[in-house]
Amino acid sequence: MNPPTDRPSPTVRHFYDDLAADYDLIYADWEASIARQADALSALIDGTADSGNGPAGYDVLDCACGIGTQALGLAALGYRVTGSDLSPVAVTRAAREAASRGLTLPVTAADMTTLPFRDGSFDVVVCADNSLPHLLTPQAVLAALGEMRRVLRPGGVLLLSTRPYDRLRHERPASTPPQVRKGQGGRVVTFQLWHWQPDGERYDLEHFQLLPDASADSDGERDRGDGWNVRTRRASYWALSQAQLVEFATRAGLREPMWHEPDESGFFQPVLVARRPGALAKVTGHDHI
């Protein structure tokens, strides 16, 4: 049976369940990325929302938190962060990472098209790292954006980042450059192959990770020619243009949509900032779920 058109494909959850243990290995320095991304997102929050109390004045939902790349950094800055993600394996790791850092990060496994939070629970919703484009239909995108609007307080702000798809749809790349992580266990190489569908907007992705083989000797040299363990994962994306996302955000009831490019924001992807209409009411506490 095909999944409903307003829900993510089950393969998305399987993709991130399988990747959760190794997700940090796609970064040259995950800890540095956590801090850098949080600083950039915090600057955007400060520029668009106003609780009057600095980070401690904001309740933030990271609705595609994965293993915590954005949520951990924001929590470390003092924001009251809740994490949710389609992958229960990923949110379990996010909670474990938070505990190891002495951070408070309540998490739940949840589909962004049906968020398990009360209306008006958050000042800020973050949906980062190209998560929304896993939704492949207008119905699913509108459902997710409608849920993000619903859980925002009046005047609350959505921060949503995607790949630079206006350019990528024109270039139609077949692959991404390899990323190399060097650590005590050796090098980890990550890259992707992209297979564009005939509509020119959607593509199927093969995600490859090459991890050091356990047969490497004590000097780090491979003792056989095929000295890599190869892991392959597959997912699909909708390469939504910036104009398409603005239209969907507006149809979902969000207002004042504005794109912030990386050279302006310091975040590694373009970020769409939009607002739920109304004045931001100050609400304290953690009564979200």
Secondary structure as the mmCIF struct_conf table of DSSP 4:
data_model
#
loop_
_struct_conf.conf_type_id
_struct_conf.id
_struct_conf.beg_label_comp_id
_struct_conf.beg_label_asym_id
_struct_conf.beg_label_seq_id
_struct_conf.end_label_comp_id
_struct_conf.end_label_asym_id
_struct_conf.end_label_seq_id
HELX_LH_PP_P HELX_LH_PP_P1 ASN A 2 PRO A 4
TURN_TY1_P TURN_TY1_P1 THR A 5 ASP A 6
BEND BEND1 ARG A 7 ARG A 7
HELX_RH_AL_P HELX_RH_AL_P1 PRO A 10 LEU A 19
HELX_RH_3T_P HELX_RH_3T_P1 ALA A 20 ILE A 26
BEND BEND2 TYR A 27 ALA A 28
HELX_RH_AL_P HELX_RH_AL_P2 TRP A 30 THR A 48
BEND BEND3 GLY A 52 ASN A 53
HELX_RH_3T_P HELX_RH_3T_P2 GLY A 54 GLY A 57
STRN STRN1 ASP A 59 ASP A 62
TURN_TY1_P TURN_TY1_P2 CYS A 63 ALA A 64
TURN_TY1_P TURN_TY1_P3 GLY A 66 GLY A 68
HELX_RH_AL_P HELX_RH_AL_P3 THR A 69 ALA A 76
TURN_TY1_P TURN_TY1_P4 LEU A 77 GLY A 78
STRN STRN2 ARG A 80 ASP A 85
BEND BEND4 LEU A 86 LEU A 86
HELX_RH_AL_P HELX_RH_AL_P4 PRO A 88 SER A 100
TURN_TY1_P TURN_TY1_P5 ARG A 101 GLY A 102
STRN STRN3 VAL A 107 ALA A 109
TURN_TY1_P TURN_TY1_P6 MET A 112 THR A 113
BEND BEND5 THR A 114 THR A 114
BEND BEND6 PHE A 117 PHE A 117
TURN_TY1_P TURN_TY1_P7 ASP A 119 GLY A 120
STRN STRN4 PHE A 122 CYS A 127
TURN_TY1_P TURN_TY1_P8 ASP A 129 ASN A 130
HELX_RH_3T_P HELX_RH_3T_P3 LEU A 132 HIS A 134
BEND BEND7 THR A 137 THR A 137
HELX_RH_AL_P HELX_RH_AL_P5 PRO A 138 VAL A 151
STRN STRN5 LEU A 152 SER A 161
HELX_RH_AL_P HELX_RH_AL_P6 TYR A 165 GLU A 171
BEND BEND8 ALA A 174 ALA A 174
STRN STRN6 SER A 175 SER A 175
STRN STRN7 GLN A 179 GLY A 183
TURN_TY1_P TURN_TY1_P9 GLN A 184 GLY A 185
STRN STRN8 GLY A 186 TRP A 196
TURN_TY1_P TURN_TY1_P10 PRO A 198 ASP A 199
BEND BEND9 GLY A 200 GLU A 201
STRN STRN9 ARG A 202 PRO A 212
TURN_TY1_P TURN_TY1_P11 ALA A 214 SER A 215
TURN_TY1_P TURN_TY1_P12 SER A 218 ASP A 219
BEND BEND10 GLY A 220 GLY A 220
BEND BEND11 ASP A 223 ARG A 224
TURN_TY1_P TURN_TY1_P13 GLY A 225 ASP A 226
STRN STRN10 TRP A 228 TRP A 238
HELX_RH_AL_P HELX_RH_AL_P7 GLN A 242 ARG A 251
TURN_TY1_P TURN_TY1_P14 ALA A 252 GLY A 253
STRN STRN11 ARG A 255 HIS A 260
HELX_RH_AL_P HELX_RH_AL_P8 PRO A 262 SER A 265
BEND BEND12 PHE A 268 GLN A 269
STRN STRN12 VAL A 271 ARG A 275
BEND BEND13 PRO A 277 GLY A 278
HELX_LH_PP_P HELX_LH_PP_P2 ALA A 279 LYS A 282
BEND BEND14 GLY A 285 GLY A 285
#
